[in-house]
Amino acid sequence: MWLSDLTLVLPDRVVPAGALRIENGVIVEISETPVAGHGLGAGLTAFPGFIDMHGDMIEQEIEPRVQVDFPMNVALNALDVRLAAAGVTTAYAAVSFSKGARNGERRSFDHTSEVIRALKAAKSHARVDHRIHARFDITFTAAIDALEGLLRDGMVDLVSVMDHTPGQGQYRNLERHIELRAAHHNISLEEARAKVQERIDAATPGEEVLHNLQTVSRLCREAGVALASHDDDTADKGQLMADLGAVISEFPVTLEAAQAVSARGMMTAMGAPNAMRGQSYSGNLSARDAQAAGLLHILAADYHPAAILPAIRNLTKSDPNGLAGAARLASANPAQALGFSDRGEIALGKRADLALVDQSDRVVATLREGRVIYSNGIVQPSLHQGFAAA
């Protein structure tokens, strides 16, 4: 099956009018000129399907309001459609183990373990290739056994370690954190400041945190699962995470930390909403500033998958390799970091995972292994017939 008259975003360049031939879900031929009789209509651009290594959306789909629990099949289907409509073909659902959660609550180890197992069970029926990203609060010592069991059973595909104790990491800027907490909980600044101080006073001792980091690192290494750091805010922290075997630094807070981890061969991942808006909502490092310094390697949905495409467009303006370079941030680079050799590029032998985008930057169709998993109904009917035949 040929798909022709497309602008092709290849790994190293953009072909303004080319064509792809797909067989058995794989790209088997690429033409840099159109192929007669197989045109999809002018104005469509083919991107490699986006690989999202960190999306927090599943927790919101499961519990859209406090103590309002949705059935897993309803939540996952809603997220599945949302991701496919954004051009995402491989997605890591970020689910959290957090110290402050009580049993049965969101982010408690029993609830999170249940969510992970349910996600794995639903994987075969989903549009998108769903993977599990376990976000582990490194101060939550009691949950290490649960994480170990999930890793042993092959339930987890990526682990990131986080510490949300105020005064460091994501909450390095205490005053900004207090302001955001007051706004989020609709309380006064004084009340928010008192609650933040309570968390600081109850912080887990540094020795215990280091021991937990070493334990989780060992468990990931034994299971063959990639480890990522989270909210690196100093060069020393970045060096420590590199020493522990982390391959990705998620959302580095400072340019200093991003420089340190990059020098150690780690890839930095930052949020697409940050790159789209030009700033971090919490006042931390801008993804655009990281890219300008040559320190941005991966774009993640973070909390909004629809931000990926506009983020790529914004970063295209300053990327040394233009659109092809910016697109790699959501395709080839995360594929490399996560160990995929079969996807992430429009290239011979790769999976036909594609996002077809119109001139208004709307995703009009998404393909996973040559099969349509999303369409907005605007593309020609013959397109769907061809895909169905494939």
N, C-alpha and C positions, 0 to 999 in steps of 0.2 A: 504494500500500500504506500503510495506517494502522497505527501502533503507538500504542495507547492505554493509559490508566490509569497513566501514568508521572509521577513527579516529574521535572520538567524543570529542569535547571540552565542557565538562559539567561545571556547575558553580564552582565546587570545585576540579575537577580532570580531567585528560584526559584518555579516554578509547582507547587503541591502535587499537582495531578491534571490533567494535560493530555494532549495527543496530538500526534503528528507524522505527516505524510504524506510519503512518499518516492517519487520517480519518477526512474528512470535514475541512481540513486546520489546524488541531490541532495534536500535538504529543500525542499519546495515549499509546504507549509502547516503552520502551527503553531496548535493550538487550546489555549486555556487551560481547557477543560473536556473531559471524556472523550468519545470517539466510540463510540457503542453498537456492539457486535459485534466490536470489535477489541482488546479488553483483553488484556493480557499477564499479569494477575494482580497482586494488591496487593503493594506493598512494593518495587517496583523504581524506581531512580533512573537517569535518563539523563544522563550527563556527556558533554561533547564529548570525542572521542577525544584521548588525551594525546599531546602532541608533545614528545619527549625529545631535547633538543639536545646531550646529552653522556652517553653510556653507555659505560663501559669494558669491558663484559662480553665482547665478541667475542674479545679476546685470551686471556681465561681459557677460553673455549670451544675455541679453537684449540689452546691448550697448557694443559690442565687440571693437568698435573704438569710439572715441569721436564724439558725435552727429550723430552716425550711429545706428539708432534704429531698432531692429529686431522685427517682430510680436511675441506676447506673446506665441502663440502656437508653433512656431518654437523654441523659446528660452527654453520653459519649456520641450519640448520633448527632446531636446539635453541634457539638464541637467538631465532629468529623466533617460535616457540611461546611461549617465556617472556615475550616482550614483549607479544604479543597477549593472553595470559592476565592481564597486568597492566593492560589497557585502553589500551595504547600503539598508536597507528595510524600515526604517523610517527616514525622513530627515526634519529638520527645516531650511527652507529657510530664511536666515538672510537678511532682507531689512531695509534700514536706513532712518530715519528722521534726516537731518542735517541742521544746521543753515545757513551754507554758500551757500546752493543751492537756486537758483532762481526758481520761479514757472515753472513747466514743465521740469526742469532738473532732472537728476538722484539724488535721495535722497531728493528732495523737497517734502513737505507734500502732494501735490496733485498727483504728479507722483507716489510716494511710495504707497499712498492709492489706486490708480488705479491698481498698480502691485499686491497688497495684494488681492484685490477683484478678479482679474483675476486668480491668483493662486488658490484661493478657488474654483472658478467656474470650473477649469480644474482638480481638485483633483480626481473626480470620474473616469476619463479616464486615470489616470497615473499608471505606473508600481509600483512605490514606494509610500508609505504612506507619503504624503507631509503635513507638518505643517508650520505655519508662526511664525517666530521669528522676532519681531519688535525691531530693535536697535534704541533706542531713545536718541538723543543728548540732554542731560539734560539742556543745555543752550538755547535750541530752544523753548522758552516759547510759541510762536505763534502756534506751532504744537500740543500742548496738547489737544486742542479741537478735532483735527482730530484723535488722538490716542484714546480719550475717545469714539468717535463714533464707531471706529473699534472694540474696546473692547465690547461695548454695543451690537454690531451686531454679536458678536461671530466670528469675522474675525481673531483674533490674539490668538496664543496658548502659547506664551512665550514673555516676554518683558525683554530686558536688557537696562540698563542706562549707557551712556558713556559720557565722557567729554574729547575731544581731544585738549583742550587748551594746548599749549606747556608749558613745565616746570613741568608737573605732569603727573600722569597716564602713558599711553604708551609712552609718549614723555618726560618722566622725565629727560632723558639724552639729554640735549639741543644740545650739539655739535653733537651727533650721529644723532639726528633728522635733524639738519641743513645739515649734509652730505648726508643723504638719500633724503632729499627734493631737494637738488641741483642735485643729480644724476637722480632722477625721472623726474624733469622738465628741465633737461639739461641747468641749469643756474649756474652762479658762486656761490661760497660760500658766497660772500658778498651780492649778490642779495637774496640768500636763507635766510641769517641771517636777512636781512631787512624785508622780508615777515613774518618770524617767529615773529619778534618783533612787527610787526603790529597786529598780532593775539593776542599776549600777552597784548598789550595796549588796545585792544577792548574786553577783557575778560568780561564775564557776572559777575556782583557782586555776592559775596558768598551768601548773603542773598537770592537772587533770585534763585540761584542754589539749595539751601537747600529747599526752598518752592516748587520748581518744583519736587525735589526728593520725598518730602512728598506727593505731589498731585498724582504723578504717582504710588507711593506705594499704596495709598488709592484706586485708580482706579483698580489696579491689584487685590487687596484684594476683592473688591466688585464684580469683574468679575470672581473670582476664577482662575486667571491666574498666573502662577509662575513668580517670579521676579528674575532677575540675575543682579549682579553688573559686572562691566567691568574695567579691568586694575587697580585693587586695588594696590596701591603702598606703603601704610603705614598701620600700625596696626590700627590707629585711623579711617582711611577710611573704613577698613574692619569691625570694630566695628559698625560704623554708618550704613553700609549697612545691617548688621545682625539685628540691631535695627529696621530697616525699613521693615524687613521681607524677605530679599533676601535669596534664598535657594541655589544659585549657584554663585560662584565667577569665572568669565571668565578671563582667562589669567592674573592671578596675576603677578605683575611686580617684586616683591621682595619676598624672602623667609619669611621675617618678616610678610608681609601681608598675605601670604598663611597660616602661622602658626596661625595668629589671626582669620581668617575666619573659619579655620578647627576646632579651639577650640570652636567656637560658633555653630558648627554643620552644617556649609555650606559645600557643595562639591566644590572642585576646578576643573575647566575645562581648559585644555591647548591644544594647536594645535598639531595635528598629524604631520604636517611638522616639528615642533619644536622637537618633540620626535624622528622622523626619522633622522633628521640631527644632533641632539645633541645640538642644540643651537637655540635661538631666532634670527630672522633676524634683529630685532631692538636692540639687545644687552641686552634684559631683561632676566628674570629668565628662565633657561633651564628646559624643562619638565623632563629630566632625573634627574636633581638635585632635583626637586620637588618629583619625585618618590622615590629617594634614601632617602629622609627625611620623607617618608610616608605621603606626602601631595598632591599626585596626585590621583584624583578620576575619572575623565572623560577625554577621548580623543575626540576632535572635528575635523572635516575635516578642518575647518578654511577656507582655500582657495584652497584645493586640496584633494578630497576624496580618490584618489588612495594612499595617504600617510597613511591611517588608518592601513592597514594590515602590511606594513613594520614597522610602529611604534610599533604595538603590538609585532612583532618579536623582535625588539630591546629591548623593555622593559621586554620581557620574561626572558632575561638573568639575570636580577637583581630583578625581582618580587619574593617575598617570596613564592608565590604559582605558580611560573612558568607560563606556557602558559595559564592555566585556570585563574590565577589572572590577567594577562595582558589583556586577552580577555574581562574580566568584564568591563574594562575601556571604551569599545566601545559598551557595550551591557547591562549587568545587572545594572551597576551603573547609566548610564543616564536614564534607564527605571525607576529606583527608584526615581531619582531626579525629573523626569518629570511626575510622577504619573501613570505610566503604570504598571498594574499587569498582563497583558496578553501576554507579550513578553519580550525579553531580555535574555532568557535562553533556553538551550536545556533541557527541563524538562517536566514532565507529565502535561498535561492540558494547556501548553503554545502554542501560535501560532507557526506553522511550518514556521518560518522565518529563513532561513538558507543561509549561504554562503559556497559553496563547493569550496575548494582550492586544487590545485595539488601540487606536490612536488617541483615545480619551483615557488611556491607562486603566481600563477596566479589564479584569481577567474574564475572557469570554468562554474559555474552556480550559480544563486541566486534565491531563492524561497521566495515568500511572501504568507503566509497562504497555503503552499503546492503547489503553482502554480509557474511554471518557469516564471520569469520576465526578466531573462537574461541567455544566454548560449553562449559560444564561439565556440560551434559546435564540441568540442573535445570529450565530454562525449558520452557514448554508446547510440545508437538510442533508445534502450529499456528504457533508463532513461526518455526520453521525453514522450514515450508512457505511462509509469507509471504515470508520473506527470499529463499528460493530463487527464488520467482516474480519478485522484484524484480530 
